[in-house]
């Protein structure tokens, strides 16, 4: 059976127990995390503080619908890197829900699983990049996604949106979306993969434990790469 939350299998482990009448806020941060880096962690932490989230659960994609036909690092490696990255933050957790699921994975299925697992006094907050949010109408069952969770769209360098664009998007979709301006960290997983393939160091751009794992497993080097470990 897939694990919803490895550290907090029941939200009762948070704040002295999920008592009736008390509301809890659970953040869900999905992504390929190939590899996870400090930009992802900073985004989750800033969202946690800004919205008073009790926990942020990272959900690495299994077989992502939006990357069909593209080469993606095996799910087990991406899951392990997420676990390593989150060990130092008691408010962070990792879910193997999508990596354990067979077939193509969709956000709506993940949100349904979280909603069914936790009681009604646990509010779900789905965190994603603002650029991805602007394609949400192409996702499976977008209206139900917006119904099941509060939507947090995180802006990053190069993807800031004017108030006019935000208003137009809200009117055209009818979705209640909150925008969070993140501290400028111009880092991407694709950039880190390229750097590793070129033999460059990504130390301090991802947690040291993740960098050590990448070197140990020789990820992102390619079959013909002679990049040093």
VOPAGU-2260 file (C-alpha; in pm, 1 decimal, decimal comma):
REM VOPAGU-2260
SITE   aa  ch    i         X         Y         Z
SITE  UNK   A    0       0,0       0,0       0,0
SITE  UNK   A    1     126,5     345,7     -87,7
SITE  UNK   A    2     231,8     565,6     201,6
SITE  UNK   A    3      51,1     898,7     233,2
SITE  UNK   A    4     296,0    1048,6     480,0
SITE  UNK   A    5     605,1     868,9     606,6
SITE  UNK   A    6     675,6    1088,2     909,8
SITE  UNK   A    7     315,2    1183,6     994,2
SITE  UNK   A    8      99,0     888,3     898,9
SITE  UNK   A    9    -172,4    1057,2    1104,1
SITE  UNK   A   10    -189,2    1431,1    1153,3
SITE  UNK   A   11    -243,8    1356,4    1521,7
SITE  UNK   A   12     133,9    1354,0    1555,6
SITE  UNK   A   13     129,8    1728,5    1493,6
SITE  UNK   A   14      59,9    1998,4    1748,8
SITE  UNK   A   15     -41,1    1757,2    2022,5
SITE  UNK   A   16    -301,2    1568,6    1822,9
SITE  UNK   A   17    -563,5    1642,9    1559,2
SITE  UNK   A   18    -831,2    1726,3    1813,1
SITE  UNK   A   19   -1186,6    1802,6    1709,0
SITE  UNK   A   20   -1256,7    2170,3    1659,1
SITE  UNK   A   21    -894,1    2253,8    1584,7
SITE  UNK   A   22    -801,5    2311,8    1223,7
SITE  UNK   A   23    -477,1    2199,5    1065,9
SITE  UNK   A   24    -308,9    2307,4     745,8
SITE  UNK   A   25    -119,1    2054,0     537,5
SITE  UNK   A   26      88,9    2166,9     242,6
SITE  UNK   A   27     140,4    1937,0     -55,4
SITE  UNK   A   28     433,7    2007,7    -285,2
SITE  UNK   A   29     450,5    1790,1    -593,7
SITE  UNK   A   30     723,6    1779,2    -852,2
SITE  UNK   A   31     969,8    1561,4   -1034,7
SITE  UNK   A   32    1252,0    1667,0    -796,7
SITE  UNK   A   33    1517,9    1550,1   -1039,7
SITE  UNK   A   34    1709,1    1640,5    -826,4
SITE  UNK   A   35    1555,8    1823,7    -532,1
SITE  UNK   A   36    1749,5    2143,3    -455,3
SITE  UNK   A   37    1758,6    2437,7    -215,3
SITE  UNK   A   38    1508,8    2628,5    -429,2
SITE  UNK   A   39    1245,4    2360,8    -362,6
SITE  UNK   A   40    1322,5    2360,8       8,4
SITE  UNK   A   41    1318,6    2740,4      35,3
SITE  UNK   A   42     986,5    2750,7    -150,2
SITE  UNK   A   43     830,3    2497,4      87,9
SITE  UNK   A   44     963,3    2677,7     395,3
SITE  UNK   A   45     843,1    3019,4     279,8
SITE  UNK   A   46     498,8    2876,8     200,1
SITE  UNK   A   47     490,6    2706,5     540,9
SITE  UNK   A   48     558,9    3034,4     719,2
SITE  UNK   A   49     335,9    3250,8     499,3
SITE  UNK   A   50      30,3    3025,5     532,5
SITE  UNK   A   51      88,4    2881,7     879,4
SITE  UNK   A   52     118,2    2524,9     750,6
SITE  UNK   A   53     163,6    2252,9    1011,5
SITE  UNK   A   54     357,6    2035,2     769,9
SITE  UNK   A   55     466,5    2036,1     405,5
SITE  UNK   A   56     467,2    1697,2     235,3
SITE  UNK   A   57     687,9    1654,6     -71,3
SITE  UNK   A   58     534,2    1417,4    -326,9
SITE  UNK   A   59     783,2    1318,2    -598,6
SITE  UNK   A   60     605,7    1214,9    -916,7
SITE  UNK   A   61     608,2     852,7   -1021,8
SITE  UNK   A   62     535,3     843,9   -1394,4
SITE  UNK   A   63     440,6    1209,1   -1454,1
SITE  UNK   A   64     180,6    1275,3   -1720,6
SITE  UNK   A   65     353,0    1597,8   -1827,2
SITE  UNK   A   66     687,1    1427,7   -1896,9
SITE  UNK   A   67     581,9    1132,8   -2109,8
SITE  UNK   A   68     854,0    1048,8   -2357,9
SITE  UNK   A   69    1119,3    1235,2   -2158,2
SITE  UNK   A   70    1403,1    1072,6   -1968,3
SITE  UNK   A   71    1343,1    1090,1   -1594,6
SITE  UNK   A   72    1565,7     953,2   -1317,4
SITE  UNK   A   73    1417,3     635,7   -1157,4
SITE  UNK   A   74    1151,4     717,7    -898,9
SITE  UNK   A   75    1333,1     533,3    -619,9
SITE  UNK   A   76    1636,4     763,4    -654,1
SITE  UNK   A   77    1425,8    1080,0    -660,4
SITE  UNK   A   78    1229,4     957,6    -357,2
SITE  UNK   A   79    1548,4     882,6    -163,0
SITE  UNK   A   80    1694,4    1224,3    -244,5
SITE  UNK   A   81    1376,8    1389,9    -117,0
SITE  UNK   A   82    1397,0    1190,7     205,6
SITE  UNK   A   83    1758,0    1296,7     257,0
SITE  UNK   A   84    1677,8    1661,0     185,7
SITE  UNK   A   85    1388,4    1673,8     433,8
SITE  UNK   A   86    1555,1    1506,2     729,9
SITE  UNK   A   87    1671,5    1833,1     883,9
SITE  UNK   A   88    1328,0    1999,9     899,4
SITE  UNK   A   89    1074,4    1859,1    1146,9
SITE  UNK   A   90     790,4    2024,4     951,9
SITE  UNK   A   91     884,6    1853,8     622,3
SITE  UNK   A   92     777,8    1507,8     516,4
SITE  UNK   A   93     795,1    1288,2     206,1
SITE  UNK   A   94     520,3    1075,2      53,1
SITE  UNK   A   95     576,2     773,9    -171,4
SITE  UNK   A   96     213,7     790,2    -284,3
SITE  UNK   A   97     292,9     863,5    -648,7
SITE  UNK   A   98     613,2     663,2    -679,1
SITE  UNK   A   99     428,4     356,0    -547,2
SITE  UNK   A  100     137,0     403,8    -786,1
SITE  UNK   A  101     134,0     212,5   -1113,1
SITE  UNK   A  102      68,7     386,5   -1442,9
SITE  UNK   A  103      67,1     757,6   -1520,0
SITE  UNK   A  104      32,1     979,2   -1213,0
SITE  UNK   A  105    -205,2    1275,8   -1195,2
SITE  UNK   A  106    -235,6    1553,4    -937,5
SITE  UNK   A  107    -607,8    1496,8    -892,9
SITE  UNK   A  108    -553,8    1134,2    -783,9
SITE  UNK   A  109    -297,8    1247,9    -526,8
SITE  UNK   A  110    -527,5    1514,5    -382,8
SITE  UNK   A  111    -815,9    1266,8    -362,4
SITE  UNK   A  112    -595,2    1024,7    -169,2
SITE  UNK   A  113    -488,5    1295,8      78,3
SITE  UNK   A  114    -848,9    1412,5     120,5
SITE  UNK   A  115    -973,2    1060,9     188,9
SITE  UNK   A  116    -688,9     992,3     433,1
SITE  UNK   A  117    -726,9    1298,5     658,1
SITE  UNK   A  118   -1033,5    1421,7     849,4
SITE  UNK   A  119   -1228,7    1729,3     746,7
SITE  UNK   A  120   -1053,5    1960,9     993,3
SITE  UNK   A  121    -731,0    1918,6     792,8
SITE  UNK   A  122    -713,0    2178,9     514,8
SITE  UNK   A  123    -504,9    2094,6     207,5
SITE  UNK   A  124    -279,3    2352,3      41,3
SITE  UNK   A  125    -135,9    2259,8    -297,7
SITE  UNK   A  126     191,8    2438,8    -372,3
SITE  UNK   A  127     321,5    2471,0    -726,0
SITE  UNK   A  128     500,9    2713,3    -954,0
SITE  UNK   A  129     297,5    2998,9   -1096,3
SITE  UNK   A  130     407,1    2902,1   -1447,6
SITE  UNK   A  131     265,0    2551,3   -1396,8
SITE  UNK   A  132     -53,2    2692,6   -1244,3
SITE  UNK   A  133    -124,5    2883,2   -1564,0
SITE  UNK   A  134    -162,7    2552,4   -1745,7
SITE  UNK   A  135    -392,2    2404,6   -1481,2
SITE  UNK   A  136    -693,2    2399,7   -1713,7
SITE  UNK   A  137    -508,6    2134,9   -1917,3
SITE  UNK   A  138    -470,9    1911,1   -1610,6
SITE  UNK   A  139    -709,5    1626,3   -1537,8
SITE  UNK   A  140   -1023,1    1744,6   -1351,1
SITE  UNK   A  141    -894,4    2098,5   -1275,5
SITE  UNK   A  142   -1221,4    2207,4   -1112,8
SITE  UNK   A  143   -1197,8    1929,1    -855,7
SITE  UNK   A  144    -832,0    2014,3    -789,3
SITE  UNK   A  145    -941,8    2367,7    -701,3
SITE  UNK   A  146   -1222,3    2229,1    -482,8
SITE  UNK   A  147   -1006,3    1987,4    -286,3
SITE  UNK   A  148    -717,8    2220,3    -201,4
SITE  UNK   A  149    -624,0    2582,5    -160,0
SITE  UNK   A  150    -399,7    2670,6    -452,7
SITE  UNK   A  151     -68,3    2846,8    -386,0
SITE  UNK   A  152     113,4    2969,3    -696,1
SITE  UNK   A  153     476,9    3049,6    -623,4
SITE  UNK   A  154     646,1    3303,7    -847,6
SITE  UNK   A  155    1014,8    3283,0    -928,4
SITE  UNK   A  156    1259,4    3490,3   -1133,9
SITE  UNK   A  157    1127,4    3523,1   -1487,1
SITE  UNK   A  158     773,1    3419,2   -1392,8
SITE  UNK   A  159     630,0    3719,1   -1211,2
SITE  UNK   A  160     275,3    3814,1   -1309,4
SITE  UNK   A  161     105,8    4151,4   -1303,7
SITE  UNK   A  162    -215,2    4210,4   -1109,1
SITE  UNK   A  163    -398,3    4239,6   -1441,0
SITE  UNK   A  164    -285,9    3893,7   -1549,4
SITE  UNK   A  165    -376,6    3745,3   -1210,9
SITE  UNK   A  166    -721,2    3904,8   -1223,9
SITE  UNK   A  167    -780,4    3782,7   -1578,9
SITE  UNK   A  168    -678,5    3429,5   -1481,9
SITE  UNK   A  169    -906,7    3432,1   -1176,7
SITE  UNK   A  170   -1201,4    3548,7   -1386,5
SITE  UNK   A  171   -1137,3    3301,8   -1668,7
SITE  UNK   A  172   -1100,9    2999,2   -1437,9
SITE  UNK   A  173   -1304,1    3093,9   -1134,1
SITE  UNK   A  174   -1032,1    2942,7    -913,4
SITE  UNK   A  175    -924,2    3098,7    -585,1
SITE  UNK   A  176    -545,4    3119,5    -616,9
SITE  UNK   A  177    -303,1    3286,6    -377,3
SITE  UNK   A  178      30,6    3402,3    -515,5
SITE  UNK   A  179     348,1    3380,1    -311,1
SITE  UNK   A  180     652,1    3577,6    -422,2
SITE  UNK   A  181     956,4    3368,6    -344,5
SITE  UNK   A  182    1306,1    3490,4    -268,6
SITE  UNK   A  183    1501,4    3500,7    -593,0
SITE  UNK   A  184    1690,2    3171,9    -628,0
SITE  UNK   A  185    1766,4    3113,1    -992,3
SITE  UNK   A  186    1814,2    2737,4    -966,5
SITE  UNK   A  187    1651,4    2461,6   -1166,8
SITE  UNK   A  188    1683,0    2084,3   -1162,6
SITE  UNK   A  189    1769,1    2082,0   -1532,7
SITE  UNK   A  190    2057,5    2322,0   -1466,7
SITE  UNK   A  191    2191,8    2096,1   -1191,3
SITE  UNK   A  192    2169,4    1789,3   -1415,2
SITE  UNK   A  193    2364,3    1970,8   -1684,1
SITE  UNK   A  194    2629,5    2084,3   -1437,6
SITE  UNK   A  195    2680,6    1732,1   -1304,2
SITE  UNK   A  196    2706,6    1596,0   -1659,3
SITE  UNK   A  197    2975,8    1857,5   -1728,5
SITE  UNK   A  198    3168,6    1760,9   -1418,1
SITE  UNK   A  199    3082,7    2076,4   -1225,5
SITE  UNK   A  200    3008,9    2088,9    -854,0
SITE  UNK   A  201    2654,8    2157,0    -732,1
SITE  UNK   A  202    2762,0    2177,7    -371,5
SITE  UNK   A  203    2548,6    2428,8    -172,9
SITE  UNK   A  204    2283,5    2425,3    -449,2
SITE  UNK   A  205    2134,9    2105,9    -306,2
SITE  UNK   A  206    2170,1    1962,0      45,8
SITE  UNK   A  207    2507,4    1797,8     106,0
SITE  UNK   A  208    2338,4    1462,2     165,2
SITE  UNK   A  209    2170,4    1482,0    -176,6
SITE  UNK   A  210    2495,9    1583,6    -346,9
SITE  UNK   A  211    2668,3    1286,7    -180,8
SITE  UNK   A  212    2391,5    1054,2    -303,6
SITE  UNK   A  213    2421,4    1186,1    -660,2
SITE  UNK   A  214    2796,0    1122,8    -656,7
SITE  UNK   A  215    2760,5     778,4    -499,5
SITE  UNK   A  216    2501,1     665,7    -755,5
SITE  UNK   A  217    2670,2     856,1   -1040,2
SITE  UNK   A  218    2339,8    1013,1   -1139,9
SITE  UNK   A  219    2311,4    1252,6   -1434,4
SITE  UNK   A  220    2650,1    1158,6   -1579,3
SITE  UNK   A  221    2534,8     959,0   -1880,3
SITE  UNK   A  222    2678,6     635,3   -2011,1
SITE  UNK   A  223    2970,7     807,4   -2185,3
SITE  UNK   A  224    3043,3    1067,8   -1920,2
SITE  UNK   A  225    3394,7    1078,1   -1778,4
SITE  UNK   A  226    3309,7    1352,1   -1529,9
SITE  UNK   A  227    3497,3    1309,6   -1203,2
SITE  UNK   A  228    3317,0    1190,2    -891,2
